[in-house]
Amino acid sequence: MDLEFESYGSGTYIETASGNKVSRQSVLCGSQNIILNGKSVVQSNCIIRGDLASVRIGRHCVIRKDSVIRPPFKKFARGAAFFPCMIGDHVYIGEGSVVNAAQIGSYVHIGKNCVIGKRCSLKDCCQIADNSVLPPDTVVPSFFVFGGTPAKPIGELPESTQYLMTDATKQFYKRFQAN
């Protein structure tokens, strides 16, 4: 997993006590319901909708520019209900992606410009290819690559995916520094 590395201008990111780096140009709605567990990067123009339901993001996650994370919902006869969004550790979400999943496991790579449909479940160690659209309620099994519109299985990942994603996200965080 090769990820691009970059630096940022000093003063453009807020660094929390737990090591999270959050862009001042990102929008965190309902910040009391958003939990970043540490050493995660939220880049500019990202939107995280904690005002709808709780959003939990694990350690060493990378959320690239222009991404949107919002909790999934289900319509009922009397309205709609929002459900919590859980994102595991060492997850990479590419630029311009829209995530509406109920659960994303650890060691997951979501490519650029992807749409993850409502209530999807991405298991540990899986990948969504660039420009893919995952239909609502899809379950992506471990060690599979999904791609296309609508996304279908297009390949498999090696058993070392956990270590590759751990290394990639830690390196991204380490090299993402003020210039």
Disulfide bonds with the S-S distance in Angstrom:
none
